[in-house]
Amino acid sequence: MAETPTTPEIPYEQARDELISVVQKLEVGGTSLDESIALWERGEVLAGICQQWLDGARTRLAAAAGLDAEDATDD
């Protein structure tokens, strides 16, 4: 039996908005090295959450269209 993917802990829109904020803070600069590293790490987590949501949506769309999930990821 296939493992069911877990739903990320925050909604896509919230993760995306926070990721945008993190990127803006990194672009502006003015933070210490430790703060920049913490922002980068948070950005990585948020990007992963966004990707989970997008992958889940792609899988649901493929299922609705009668395609295999692998067919939906072919670019």
All heavy atoms as TSV, in Angstrom:
chain	resi	resn	atom	element	x	y	z
A	1	MET	N	N	0.841	-1.188	0.000
A	1	MET	CA	C	0.000	0.000	0.000
A	1	MET	C	C	0.880	1.242	0.000
A	1	MET	O	O	1.842	1.345	0.737
A	1	MET	CB	C	-0.901	-0.041	1.245
A	1	MET	CG	C	-1.883	1.063	1.332
A	1	MET	SD	S	-3.106	0.578	2.566
A	1	MET	CE	C	-3.417	2.107	3.299
A	2	ALA	N	N	0.559	2.211	-0.843
A	2	ALA	CA	C	1.354	3.431	-0.949
A	2	ALA	C	C	1.173	4.292	0.297
A	2	ALA	O	O	0.094	4.373	0.868
A	2	ALA	CB	C	0.940	4.214	-2.183
A	3	GLU	N	N	2.253	4.932	0.666
A	3	GLU	CA	C	2.210	5.817	1.823
A	3	GLU	C	C	1.488	7.103	1.440
A	3	GLU	O	O	1.720	7.678	0.382
A	3	GLU	CB	C	3.635	6.128	2.266
A	3	GLU	CG	C	3.694	6.988	3.498
A	3	GLU	CD	C	5.126	7.220	3.942
A	3	GLU	OE1	O	5.924	6.283	3.865
A	3	GLU	OE2	O	5.423	8.349	4.355
A	4	THR	N	N	0.581	7.556	2.278
A	4	THR	CA	C	-0.142	8.786	2.033
A	4	THR	C	C	0.725	9.963	2.448
A	4	THR	O	O	1.218	10.000	3.573
A	4	THR	CB	C	-1.462	8.810	2.848
A	4	THR	OG1	O	-2.217	7.664	2.511
A	4	THR	CG2	C	-2.260	10.062	2.567
A	5	PRO	N	N	0.950	10.923	1.548
A	5	PRO	CA	C	1.769	12.073	1.925
A	5	PRO	C	C	1.082	12.885	3.007
A	5	PRO	O	O	-0.141	12.964	3.045
A	5	PRO	CB	C	1.903	12.869	0.632
A	5	PRO	CG	C	0.860	12.359	-0.278
A	5	PRO	CD	C	0.458	10.997	0.197
A	6	THR	N	N	1.881	13.461	3.863
A	6	THR	CA	C	1.305	14.264	4.932
A	6	THR	C	C	1.022	15.668	4.410
A	6	THR	O	O	1.683	16.157	3.498
A	6	THR	CB	C	2.278	14.370	6.123
A	6	THR	OG1	O	3.502	14.958	5.663
A	6	THR	CG2	C	2.555	13.010	6.719
A	7	THR	N	N	0.026	16.288	4.981
A	7	THR	CA	C	-0.318	17.651	4.624
A	7	THR	C	C	0.596	18.587	5.407
A	7	THR	O	O	0.748	18.427	6.618
A	7	THR	CB	C	-1.791	17.946	4.977
A	7	THR	OG1	O	-2.612	17.031	4.270
A	7	THR	CG2	C	-2.171	19.365	4.609
A	8	PRO	N	N	1.222	19.534	4.728
A	8	PRO	CA	C	2.090	20.486	5.444
A	8	PRO	C	C	1.326	21.205	6.548
A	8	PRO	O	O	0.111	21.380	6.476
A	8	PRO	CB	C	2.527	21.456	4.350
A	8	PRO	CG	C	2.412	20.677	3.090
A	8	PRO	CD	C	1.231	19.772	3.292
A	9	GLU	N	N	2.082	21.637	7.543
A	9	GLU	CA	C	1.468	22.239	8.724
A	9	GLU	C	C	0.880	23.623	8.500
A	9	GLU	O	O	0.084	24.096	9.303
A	9	GLU	CB	C	2.474	22.282	9.883
A	9	GLU	CG	C	3.691	23.147	9.641
A	9	GLU	CD	C	4.848	22.458	8.924
A	9	GLU	OE1	O	4.695	21.328	8.443
A	9	GLU	OE2	O	5.912	23.075	8.833
A	10	ILE	N	N	1.276	24.289	7.412
A	10	ILE	CA	C	0.706	25.605	7.135
A	10	ILE	C	C	0.174	25.638	5.699
A	10	ILE	O	O	0.656	24.906	4.842
A	10	ILE	CB	C	1.724	26.751	7.362
A	10	ILE	CG1	C	2.946	26.605	6.458
A	10	ILE	CG2	C	2.123	26.853	8.811
A	10	ILE	CD1	C	3.935	27.755	6.561
A	11	PRO	N	N	-0.816	26.475	5.442
A	11	PRO	CA	C	-1.373	26.571	4.089
A	11	PRO	C	C	-0.339	27.083	3.092
A	11	PRO	O	O	0.597	27.813	3.449
A	11	PRO	CB	C	-2.516	27.577	4.232
A	11	PRO	CG	C	-2.759	27.751	5.678
A	11	PRO	CD	C	-1.503	27.360	6.384
A	12	TYR	N	N	-0.530	26.728	1.836
A	12	TYR	CA	C	0.374	27.136	0.769
A	12	TYR	C	C	0.563	28.646	0.744
A	12	TYR	O	O	1.695	29.146	0.680
A	12	TYR	CB	C	-0.157	26.645	-0.593
A	12	TYR	CG	C	0.617	27.217	-1.744
A	12	TYR	CD1	C	1.843	26.674	-2.098
A	12	TYR	CD2	C	0.142	28.320	-2.450
A	12	TYR	CE1	C	2.586	27.222	-3.147
A	12	TYR	CE2	C	0.878	28.865	-3.490
A	12	TYR	CZ	C	2.095	28.313	-3.840
A	12	TYR	OH	O	2.825	28.852	-4.856
A	13	GLU	N	N	-0.520	29.392	0.791
A	13	GLU	CA	C	-0.455	30.845	0.678
A	13	GLU	C	C	0.369	31.456	1.806
A	13	GLU	O	O	1.136	32.393	1.589
A	13	GLU	CB	C	-1.861	31.456	0.656
A	13	GLU	CG	C	-2.664	31.108	-0.577
A	13	GLU	CD	C	-3.322	29.719	-0.530
A	13	GLU	OE1	O	-3.197	29.002	0.483
A	13	GLU	OE2	O	-3.935	29.356	-1.542
A	14	GLN	N	N	0.217	30.918	3.003
A	14	GLN	CA	C	0.979	31.421	4.147
A	14	GLN	C	C	2.467	31.124	3.966
A	14	GLN	O	O	3.313	31.994	4.203
A	14	GLN	CB	C	0.467	30.802	5.443
A	14	GLN	CG	C	1.188	31.310	6.684
A	14	GLN	CD	C	0.666	30.665	7.958
A	14	GLN	OE1	O	-0.421	30.094	7.983
A	14	GLN	NE2	N	1.446	30.747	9.018
A	15	ALA	N	N	2.784	29.908	3.527
A	15	ALA	CA	C	4.183	29.534	3.304
A	15	ALA	C	C	4.791	30.392	2.201
A	15	ALA	O	O	5.916	30.886	2.314
A	15	ALA	CB	C	4.288	28.053	2.951
A	16	ARG	N	N	4.051	30.599	1.113
A	16	ARG	CA	C	4.535	31.416	-0.004
A	16	ARG	C	C	4.789	32.853	0.434
A	16	ARG	O	O	5.841	33.425	0.130
A	16	ARG	CB	C	3.508	31.394	-1.139
A	16	ARG	CG	C	3.948	32.183	-2.371
A	16	ARG	CD	C	2.778	32.618	-3.219
A	16	ARG	NE	N	1.852	33.422	-2.423
A	16	ARG	CZ	C	0.538	33.398	-2.558
A	16	ARG	NH1	N	-0.044	32.618	-3.446
A	16	ARG	NH2	N	-0.238	34.153	-1.803
A	17	ASP	N	N	3.846	33.430	1.173
A	17	ASP	CA	C	3.999	34.820	1.616
A	17	ASP	C	C	5.188	34.969	2.559
A	17	ASP	O	O	5.948	35.939	2.474
A	17	ASP	CB	C	2.718	35.311	2.287
A	17	ASP	CG	C	1.569	35.482	1.305
A	17	ASP	OD1	O	1.807	35.473	0.074
A	17	ASP	OD2	O	0.418	35.610	1.776
A	18	GLU	N	N	5.353	34.020	3.463
A	18	GLU	CA	C	6.483	34.081	4.385
A	18	GLU	C	C	7.802	33.888	3.625
A	18	GLU	O	O	8.797	34.550	3.916
A	18	GLU	CB	C	6.347	33.035	5.487
A	18	GLU	CG	C	7.396	33.195	6.574
A	18	GLU	CD	C	7.264	32.200	7.711
A	18	GLU	OE1	O	6.186	31.600	7.900
A	18	GLU	OE2	O	8.275	32.023	8.411
A	19	LEU	N	N	7.800	33.010	2.626
A	19	LEU	CA	C	8.997	32.802	1.811
A	19	LEU	C	C	9.369	34.086	1.072
A	19	LEU	O	O	10.549	34.467	1.018
A	19	LEU	CB	C	8.773	31.658	0.826
A	19	LEU	CG	C	9.931	31.319	-0.103
A	19	LEU	CD1	C	11.199	31.001	0.673
A	19	LEU	CD2	C	9.541	30.156	-1.007
A	20	ILE	N	N	8.384	34.780	0.542
A	20	ILE	CA	C	8.641	36.058	-0.129
A	20	ILE	C	C	9.280	37.045	0.846
A	20	ILE	O	O	10.252	37.731	0.510
A	20	ILE	CB	C	7.337	36.630	-0.730
A	20	ILE	CG1	C	6.885	35.776	-1.912
A	20	ILE	CG2	C	7.508	38.093	-1.132
A	20	ILE	CD1	C	5.483	36.081	-2.395
A	21	SER	N	N	8.762	37.095	2.055
A	21	SER	CA	C	9.305	37.991	3.072
A	21	SER	C	C	10.747	37.628	3.419
A	21	SER	O	O	11.607	38.512	3.559
A	21	SER	CB	C	8.421	37.926	4.322
A	21	SER	OG	O	8.968	38.694	5.361
A	22	VAL	N	N	11.015	36.343	3.538
A	22	VAL	CA	C	12.374	35.887	3.851
A	22	VAL	C	C	13.333	36.299	2.734
A	22	VAL	O	O	14.420	36.834	2.992
A	22	VAL	CB	C	12.396	34.352	4.068
A	22	VAL	CG1	C	13.817	33.803	4.029
A	22	VAL	CG2	C	11.728	33.988	5.388
A	23	VAL	N	N	12.934	36.082	1.503
A	23	VAL	CA	C	13.788	36.435	0.362
A	23	VAL	C	C	14.046	37.946	0.341
A	23	VAL	O	O	15.182	38.388	0.137
A	23	VAL	CB	C	13.161	35.956	-0.961
A	23	VAL	CG1	C	13.900	36.539	-2.158
A	23	VAL	CG2	C	13.150	34.436	-1.019
A	24	GLN	N	N	13.018	38.729	0.588
A	24	GLN	CA	C	13.190	40.182	0.599
A	24	GLN	C	C	14.173	40.614	1.678
A	24	GLN	O	O	15.031	41.474	1.447
A	24	GLN	CB	C	11.844	40.878	0.789
A	24	GLN	CG	C	10.958	40.784	-0.432
A	24	GLN	CD	C	9.545	41.297	-0.192
A	24	GLN	OE1	O	9.073	41.380	0.938
A	24	GLN	NE2	N	8.851	41.627	-1.276
A	25	LYS	N	N	14.068	40.021	2.866
A	25	LYS	CA	C	14.989	40.361	3.954
A	25	LYS	C	C	16.419	39.997	3.590
A	25	LYS	O	O	17.360	40.740	3.889
A	25	LYS	CB	C	14.578	39.644	5.241
A	25	LYS	CG	C	13.327	40.202	5.874
A	25	LYS	CD	C	12.914	39.385	7.087
A	25	LYS	CE	C	11.574	39.853	7.629
A	25	LYS	NZ	N	11.074	38.988	8.716
A	26	LEU	N	N	16.596	38.846	2.946
A	26	LEU	CA	C	17.941	38.437	2.543
A	26	LEU	C	C	18.494	39.351	1.458
A	26	LEU	O	O	19.686	39.667	1.455
A	26	LEU	CB	C	17.940	36.973	2.076
A	26	LEU	CG	C	17.802	35.931	3.178
A	26	LEU	CD1	C	17.552	34.545	2.585
A	26	LEU	CD2	C	19.042	35.913	4.067
A	27	GLU	N	N	17.634	39.777	0.540
A	27	GLU	CA	C	18.078	40.659	-0.541
A	27	GLU	C	C	18.488	42.034	-0.026
A	27	GLU	O	O	19.455	42.619	-0.511
A	27	GLU	CB	C	16.988	40.800	-1.604
A	27	GLU	CG	C	16.803	39.563	-2.451
A	27	GLU	CD	C	15.697	39.677	-3.483
A	27	GLU	OE1	O	14.804	40.536	-3.334
A	27	GLU	OE2	O	15.737	38.892	-4.431
A	28	VAL	N	N	17.747	42.547	0.943
A	28	VAL	CA	C	18.041	43.860	1.492
A	28	VAL	C	C	19.345	43.831	2.285
A	28	VAL	O	O	20.127	44.779	2.254
A	28	VAL	CB	C	16.876	44.353	2.383
A	28	VAL	CG1	C	17.257	45.579	3.178
A	28	VAL	CG2	C	15.648	44.629	1.536
A	29	GLY	N	N	19.562	42.727	2.975
A	29	GLY	CA	C	20.777	42.614	3.779
A	29	GLY	C	C	20.622	43.332	5.105
A	29	GLY	O	O	19.523	43.618	5.554
A	30	GLY	N	N	21.770	43.637	5.713
A	30	GLY	CA	C	21.739	44.351	6.982
A	30	GLY	C	C	21.523	43.451	8.182
A	30	GLY	O	O	21.357	43.948	9.294
A	31	THR	N	N	21.506	42.149	7.966
A	31	THR	CA	C	21.347	41.223	9.089
A	31	THR	C	C	22.698	40.578	9.381
A	31	THR	O	O	23.590	40.537	8.532
A	31	THR	CB	C	20.318	40.122	8.776
A	31	THR	OG1	O	20.735	39.413	7.615
A	31	THR	CG2	C	18.940	40.698	8.543
A	32	SER	N	N	22.827	40.100	10.591
A	32	SER	CA	C	24.060	39.418	10.970
A	32	SER	C	C	24.160	38.085	10.226
A	32	SER	O	O	23.175	37.615	9.646
A	32	SER	CB	C	24.088	39.170	12.478
A	32	SER	OG	O	23.132	38.176	12.824
A	33	LEU	N	N	25.325	37.498	10.260
A	33	LEU	CA	C	25.525	36.213	9.610
A	33	LEU	C	C	24.585	35.173	10.204
A	33	LEU	O	O	23.946	34.410	9.464
A	33	LEU	CB	C	26.984	35.760	9.744
A	33	LEU	CG	C	27.310	34.397	9.140
A	33	LEU	CD1	C	27.002	34.380	7.649
A	33	LEU	CD2	C	28.761	34.040	9.403
A	34	ASP	N	N	24.464	35.142	11.527
A	34	ASP	CA	C	23.575	34.173	12.172
A	34	ASP	C	C	22.122	34.379	11.755
A	34	ASP	O	O	21.403	33.420	11.489
A	34	ASP	CB	C	23.691	34.247	13.697
A	34	ASP	CG	C	24.982	33.631	14.222
A	34	ASP	OD1	O	25.588	32.802	13.502
A	34	ASP	OD2	O	25.377	33.979	15.353
A	35	GLU	N	N	21.698	35.630	11.683
A	35	GLU	CA	C	20.330	35.923	11.256
A	35	GLU	C	C	20.119	35.521	9.795
A	35	GLU	O	O	19.072	34.964	9.448
A	35	GLU	CB	C	20.013	37.407	11.438
A	35	GLU	CG	C	19.907	37.837	12.886
A	35	GLU	CD	C	19.835	39.355	13.040
A	35	GLU	OE1	O	20.462	40.080	12.234
A	35	GLU	OE2	O	19.152	39.805	13.967
A	36	SER	N	N	21.109	35.783	8.958
A	36	SER	CA	C	21.006	35.419	7.545
A	36	SER	C	C	20.917	33.913	7.371
A	36	SER	O	O	20.125	33.418	6.561
A	36	SER	CB	C	22.209	35.959	6.766
A	36	SER	OG	O	22.197	37.366	6.755
A	37	ILE	N	N	21.703	33.188	8.127
A	37	ILE	CA	C	21.662	31.723	8.052
A	37	ILE	C	C	20.307	31.208	8.519
A	37	ILE	O	O	19.724	30.320	7.892
A	37	ILE	CB	C	22.814	31.094	8.870
A	37	ILE	CG1	C	24.154	31.389	8.170
A	37	ILE	CG2	C	22.612	29.593	9.048
A	37	ILE	CD1	C	25.372	31.020	8.982
A	38	ALA	N	N	19.783	31.781	9.605
A	38	ALA	CA	C	18.466	31.366	10.104
A	38	ALA	C	C	17.384	31.668	9.067
A	38	ALA	O	O	16.480	30.847	8.853
A	38	ALA	CB	C	18.159	32.070	11.422
A	39	LEU	N	N	17.472	32.825	8.418
A	39	LEU	CA	C	16.508	33.160	7.374
A	39	LEU	C	C	16.617	32.180	6.211
A	39	LEU	O	O	15.605	31.713	5.685
A	39	LEU	CB	C	16.737	34.594	6.866
A	39	LEU	CG	C	16.256	35.716	7.770
A	39	LEU	CD1	C	16.803	37.059	7.290
A	39	LEU	CD2	C	14.727	35.748	7.824
A	40	TRP	N	N	17.841	31.876	5.803
A	40	TRP	CA	C	18.048	30.929	4.705
A	40	TRP	C	C	17.444	29.571	5.044
A	40	TRP	O	O	16.740	28.974	4.223
A	40	TRP	CB	C	19.543	30.786	4.417
A	40	TRP	CG	C	19.817	29.862	3.281
A	40	TRP	CD1	C	20.005	28.505	3.348
A	40	TRP	CD2	C	19.878	30.198	1.906
A	40	TRP	NE1	N	20.201	27.988	2.092
A	40	TRP	CE2	C	20.131	29.006	1.189
A	40	TRP	CE3	C	19.772	31.393	1.203
A	40	TRP	CZ2	C	20.266	28.992	-0.191
A	40	TRP	CZ3	C	19.912	31.364	-0.167
A	40	TRP	CH2	C	20.149	30.171	-0.848
A	41	GLU	N	N	17.700	29.097	6.257
A	41	GLU	CA	C	17.163	27.796	6.679
A	41	GLU	C	C	15.638	27.810	6.690
A	41	GLU	O	O	15.005	26.852	6.255
A	41	GLU	CB	C	17.718	27.416	8.050
A	41	GLU	CG	C	19.199	27.064	8.007
A	41	GLU	CD	C	19.840	26.900	9.368
A	41	GLU	OE1	O	19.265	27.381	10.376
A	41	GLU	OE2	O	20.932	26.293	9.430
A	42	ARG	N	N	15.053	28.894	7.177
A	42	ARG	CA	C	13.593	29.004	7.179
A	42	ARG	C	C	13.072	29.035	5.750
A	42	ARG	O	O	12.052	28.414	5.432
A	42	ARG	CB	C	13.147	30.253	7.945
A	42	ARG	CG	C	11.643	30.433	8.013
A	42	ARG	CD	C	10.965	29.301	8.734
A	42	ARG	NE	N	9.516	29.512	8.752
A	42	ARG	CZ	C	8.628	28.570	8.963
A	42	ARG	NH1	N	9.020	27.336	9.192
A	42	ARG	NH2	N	7.348	28.845	8.956
A	43	GLY	N	N	13.773	29.726	4.884
A	43	GLY	CA	C	13.384	29.773	3.478
A	43	GLY	C	C	13.397	28.386	2.846
A	43	GLY	O	O	12.504	28.042	2.068
A	44	GLU	N	N	14.391	27.581	3.175
A	44	GLU	CA	C	14.464	26.209	2.662
A	44	GLU	C	C	13.256	25.396	3.122
A	44	GLU	O	O	12.667	24.650	2.336
A	44	GLU	CB	C	15.759	25.537	3.114
A	44	GLU	CG	C	17.003	26.074	2.446
A	44	GLU	CD	C	17.139	25.649	0.998
A	44	GLU	OE1	O	16.668	24.555	0.635
A	44	GLU	OE2	O	17.726	26.417	0.223
A	45	VAL	N	N	12.893	25.537	4.382
A	45	VAL	CA	C	11.730	24.820	4.916
A	45	VAL	C	C	10.462	25.278	4.198
A	45	VAL	O	O	9.648	24.457	3.775
A	45	VAL	CB	C	11.605	25.032	6.447
A	45	VAL	CG1	C	10.267	24.533	6.965
A	45	VAL	CG2	C	12.757	24.355	7.173
A	46	LEU	N	N	10.310	26.579	4.052
A	46	LEU	CA	C	9.120	27.123	3.400
A	46	LEU	C	C	9.044	26.699	1.937
A	46	LEU	O	O	7.960	26.373	1.440
A	46	LEU	CB	C	9.113	28.643	3.508
A	46	LEU	CG	C	8.914	29.184	4.922
A	46	LEU	CD1	C	9.291	30.665	4.981
A	46	LEU	CD2	C	7.495	28.954	5.404
A	47	ALA	N	N	10.175	26.690	1.246
A	47	ALA	CA	C	10.190	26.238	-0.147
A	47	ALA	C	C	9.761	24.776	-0.234
A	47	ALA	O	O	9.016	24.387	-1.139
A	47	ALA	CB	C	11.579	26.433	-0.751
A	48	GLY	N	N	10.200	23.968	0.725
A	48	GLY	CA	C	9.793	22.565	0.761
A	48	GLY	C	C	8.298	22.402	0.990
A	48	GLY	O	O	7.649	21.553	0.374
A	49	ILE	N	N	7.752	23.222	1.858
A	49	ILE	CA	C	6.316	23.187	2.129
A	49	ILE	C	C	5.537	23.567	0.869
A	49	ILE	O	O	4.565	22.891	0.495
A	49	ILE	CB	C	5.948	24.112	3.312
A	49	ILE	CG1	C	6.499	23.521	4.617
A	49	ILE	CG2	C	4.439	24.331	3.401
A	49	ILE	CD1	C	6.420	24.462	5.806
A	50	CYS	N	N	5.973	24.621	0.203
A	50	CYS	CA	C	5.309	25.033	-1.049
A	50	CYS	C	C	5.374	23.900	-2.072
A	50	CYS	O	O	4.381	23.615	-2.754
A	50	CYS	CB	C	5.948	26.296	-1.607
A	50	CYS	SG	S	5.597	27.792	-0.652
A	51	GLN	N	N	6.527	23.252	-2.179
A	51	GLN	CA	C	6.680	22.163	-3.138
A	51	GLN	C	C	5.754	21.003	-2.802
A	51	GLN	O	O	5.168	20.390	-3.697
A	51	GLN	CB	C	8.135	21.695	-3.190
A	51	GLN	CG	C	8.399	20.757	-4.344
A	51	GLN	CD	C	8.156	21.422	-5.693
A	51	GLN	OE1	O	8.723	22.471	-5.982
A	51	GLN	NE2	N	7.315	20.830	-6.519
A	52	GLN	N	N	5.597	20.699	-1.505
A	52	GLN	CA	C	4.661	19.636	-1.099
A	52	GLN	C	C	3.250	19.953	-1.572
A	52	GLN	O	O	2.558	19.077	-2.089
A	52	GLN	CB	C	4.650	19.487	0.426
A	52	GLN	CG	C	5.738	18.622	0.982
A	52	GLN	CD	C	5.533	18.488	2.486
A	52	GLN	OE1	O	5.898	19.384	3.245
A	52	GLN	NE2	N	4.943	17.399	2.900
A	53	TRP	N	N	2.827	21.198	-1.349
A	53	TRP	CA	C	1.479	21.593	-1.769
A	53	TRP	C	C	1.323	21.484	-3.284
A	53	TRP	O	O	0.315	20.986	-3.789
A	53	TRP	CB	C	1.165	23.024	-1.319
A	53	TRP	CG	C	0.726	23.130	0.108
A	53	TRP	CD1	C	1.414	23.701	1.140
A	53	TRP	CD2	C	-0.496	22.651	0.678
A	53	TRP	NE1	N	0.702	23.608	2.309
A	53	TRP	CE2	C	-0.487	22.969	2.053
A	53	TRP	CE3	C	-1.597	21.981	0.163
A	53	TRP	CZ2	C	-1.530	22.642	2.903
A	53	TRP	CZ3	C	-2.645	21.654	1.020
A	53	TRP	CH2	C	-2.601	21.992	2.367
A	54	LEU	N	N	2.338	21.955	-4.024
A	54	LEU	CA	C	2.263	21.915	-5.479
A	54	LEU	C	C	2.279	20.478	-6.000
A	54	LEU	O	O	1.533	20.141	-6.934
A	54	LEU	CB	C	3.405	22.727	-6.087
A	54	LEU	CG	C	3.323	24.235	-5.819
A	54	LEU	CD1	C	4.605	24.911	-6.288
A	54	LEU	CD2	C	2.106	24.851	-6.468
A	55	ASP	N	N	3.094	19.632	-5.401
A	55	ASP	CA	C	3.128	18.223	-5.810
A	55	ASP	C	C	1.786	17.548	-5.538
A	55	ASP	O	O	1.299	16.765	-6.359
A	55	ASP	CB	C	4.243	17.469	-5.087
A	55	ASP	CG	C	5.631	17.866	-5.559
A	55	ASP	OD1	O	5.755	18.521	-6.625
A	55	ASP	OD2	O	6.601	17.542	-4.847
A	56	GLY	N	N	1.189	17.864	-4.393
A	56	GLY	CA	C	-0.115	17.293	-4.063
A	56	GLY	C	C	-1.183	17.746	-5.044
A	56	GLY	O	O	-2.024	16.949	-5.482
A	57	ALA	N	N	-1.138	19.018	-5.406
A	57	ALA	CA	C	-2.110	19.537	-6.371
A	57	ALA	C	C	-1.911	18.868	-7.725
A	57	ALA	O	O	-2.886	18.492	-8.392
A	57	ALA	CB	C	-1.969	21.056	-6.494
A	58	ARG	N	N	-0.659	18.691	-8.132
A	58	ARG	CA	C	-0.363	18.047	-9.411
A	58	ARG	C	C	-0.893	16.611	-9.416
A	58	ARG	O	O	-1.490	16.162	-10.398
A	58	ARG	CB	C	1.142	18.053	-9.666
A	58	ARG	CG	C	1.526	17.446	-10.994
A	58	ARG	CD	C	3.021	17.519	-11.242
A	58	ARG	NE	N	3.411	18.906	-11.518
A	58	ARG	CZ	C	4.316	19.581	-10.801
A	58	ARG	NH1	N	4.912	19.017	-9.776
A	58	ARG	NH2	N	4.624	20.821	-11.122
A	59	THR	N	N	-0.713	15.911	-8.315
A	59	THR	CA	C	-1.195	14.539	-8.209
A	59	THR	C	C	-2.716	14.475	-8.286
A	59	THR	O	O	-3.281	13.633	-8.983
A	59	THR	CB	C	-0.697	13.902	-6.889
A	59	THR	OG1	O	0.736	13.908	-6.890
A	59	THR	CG2	C	-1.200	12.487	-6.729
A	60	ARG	N	N	-3.386	15.402	-7.594
A	60	ARG	CA	C	-4.854	15.426	-7.627
A	60	ARG	C	C	-5.364	15.761	-9.021
A	60	ARG	O	O	-6.352	15.183	-9.488
A	60	ARG	CB	C	-5.395	16.406	-6.590
A	60	ARG	CG	C	-5.199	15.919	-5.154
A	60	ARG	CD	C	-5.940	16.742	-4.124
A	60	ARG	NE	N	-5.673	18.159	-4.183
A	60	ARG	CZ	C	-4.650	18.777	-3.589
A	60	ARG	NH1	N	-3.771	18.081	-2.902
A	60	ARG	NH2	N	-4.500	20.079	-3.690
A	61	LEU	N	N	-4.702	16.702	-9.698
A	61	LEU	CA	C	-5.108	17.045	-11.056
A	61	LEU	C	C	-4.899	15.872	-12.009
A	61	LEU	O	O	-5.736	15.605	-12.876
A	61	LEU	CB	C	-4.325	18.259	-11.559
A	61	LEU	CG	C	-4.728	19.595	-10.948
A	61	LEU	CD1	C	-3.727	20.677	-11.354
A	61	LEU	CD2	C	-6.133	19.982	-11.360
A	62	ALA	N	N	-3.792	15.174	-11.841
A	62	ALA	CA	C	-3.520	14.014	-12.691
A	62	ALA	C	C	-4.577	12.943	-12.461
A	62	ALA	O	O	-5.068	12.326	-13.412
A	62	ALA	CB	C	-2.126	13.462	-12.407
A	63	ALA	N	N	-4.948	12.722	-11.208
A	63	ALA	CA	C	-5.970	11.728	-10.897
A	63	ALA	C	C	-7.310	12.119	-11.519
A	63	ALA	O	O	-8.017	11.276	-12.074
A	63	ALA	CB	C	-6.107	11.564	-9.384
A	64	ALA	N	N	-7.624	13.401	-11.450
A	64	ALA	CA	C	-8.886	13.869	-12.032
A	64	ALA	C	C	-8.889	13.721	-13.546
A	64	ALA	O	O	-9.935	13.492	-14.149
A	64	ALA	CB	C	-9.129	15.331	-11.649
A	65	ALA	N	N	-7.700	13.827	-14.156
A	65	ALA	CA	C	-7.597	13.696	-15.604
A	65	ALA	C	C	-7.374	12.250	-16.033
A	65	ALA	O	O	-7.290	11.973	-17.227
A	65	ALA	CB	C	-6.452	14.568	-16.115
A	66	GLY	N	N	-7.271	11.361	-15.059
A	66	GLY	CA	C	-7.080	9.952	-15.370
A	66	GLY	C	C	-5.658	9.592	-15.754
A	66	GLY	O	O	-5.429	8.602	-16.439
A	67	LEU	N	N	-4.682	10.404	-15.337
A	67	LEU	CA	C	-3.280	10.149	-15.630
A	67	LEU	C	C	-2.578	9.571	-14.415
A	67	LEU	O	O	-3.025	9.760	-13.281
A	67	LEU	CB	C	-2.570	11.449	-16.025
A	67	LEU	CG	C	-3.121	12.213	-17.214
A	67	LEU	CD1	C	-2.412	13.552	-17.334
A	67	LEU	CD2	C	-2.956	11.410	-18.485
A	68	ASP	N	N	-1.454	8.903	-14.639
A	68	ASP	CA	C	-0.603	8.498	-13.536
A	68	ASP	C	C	0.095	9.733	-13.007
A	68	ASP	O	O	0.366	10.671	-13.752
A	68	ASP	CB	C	0.467	7.492	-13.990
A	68	ASP	CG	C	-0.122	6.141	-14.354
A	68	ASP	OD1	O	-1.224	5.832	-13.866
A	68	ASP	OD2	O	0.525	5.404	-15.126
A	69	ALA	N	N	0.452	9.729	-11.716
A	69	ALA	CA	C	1.156	10.871	-11.138
A	69	ALA	C	C	2.465	11.128	-11.867
A	69	ALA	O	O	2.874	12.273	-12.041
A	69	ALA	CB	C	1.407	10.634	-9.657
A	70	GLU	N	N	3.137	10.085	-12.350
A	70	GLU	CA	C	4.391	10.256	-13.075
A	70	GLU	C	C	4.157	10.999	-14.391
A	70	GLU	O	O	4.987	11.794	-14.809
A	70	GLU	CB	C	5.043	8.916	-13.341
A	70	GLU	CG	C	5.578	8.246	-12.097
A	70	GLU	CD	C	6.182	6.889	-12.376
A	70	GLU	OE1	O	6.359	6.530	-13.549
A	70	GLU	OE2	O	6.484	6.176	-11.406
A	71	ASP	N	N	3.039	10.733	-15.053
A	71	ASP	CA	C	2.725	11.436	-16.294
A	71	ASP	C	C	2.547	12.930	-16.047
A	71	ASP	O	O	2.866	13.750	-16.897
A	71	ASP	CB	C	1.446	10.884	-16.939
A	71	ASP	CG	C	1.610	9.455	-17.428
A	71	ASP	OD1	O	2.774	9.047	-17.679
A	71	ASP	OD2	O	0.599	8.753	-17.561
A	72	ALA	N	N	2.019	13.287	-14.884
A	72	ALA	CA	C	1.758	14.688	-14.570
A	72	ALA	C	C	3.025	15.456	-14.282
A	72	ALA	O	O	3.053	16.676	-14.405
A	72	ALA	CB	C	0.810	14.794	-13.373
A	73	THR	N	N	4.123	14.774	-13.920
A	73	THR	CA	C	5.357	15.467	-13.588
A	73	THR	C	C	6.303	15.570	-14.760
A	73	THR	O	O	7.314	16.229	-14.674
A	73	THR	CB	C	6.083	14.778	-12.418
A	73	THR	OG1	O	6.385	13.426	-12.789
A	73	THR	CG2	C	5.256	14.815	-11.151
A	74	ASP	N	N	5.993	14.934	-15.890
A	74	ASP	CA	C	6.832	15.038	-17.075
A	74	ASP	C	C	6.722	16.438	-17.646
A	74	ASP	O	O	5.648	16.941	-17.911
A	74	ASP	CB	C	6.421	14.026	-18.151
A	74	ASP	CG	C	6.738	12.600	-17.747
A	74	ASP	OD1	O	7.589	12.425	-16.853
A	74	ASP	OD2	O	6.131	11.676	-18.318
A	75	ASP	N	N	7.869	17.095	-17.804
A	75	ASP	CA	C	7.855	18.463	-18.350
A	75	ASP	C	C	8.301	18.472	-19.768
A	75	ASP	O	O	9.040	17.787	-20.259
A	75	ASP	CB	C	8.770	19.384	-17.517
A	75	ASP	CG	C	8.192	19.618	-16.123
A	75	ASP	OD1	O	6.964	19.712	-15.980
A	75	ASP	OD2	O	8.995	19.732	-15.204
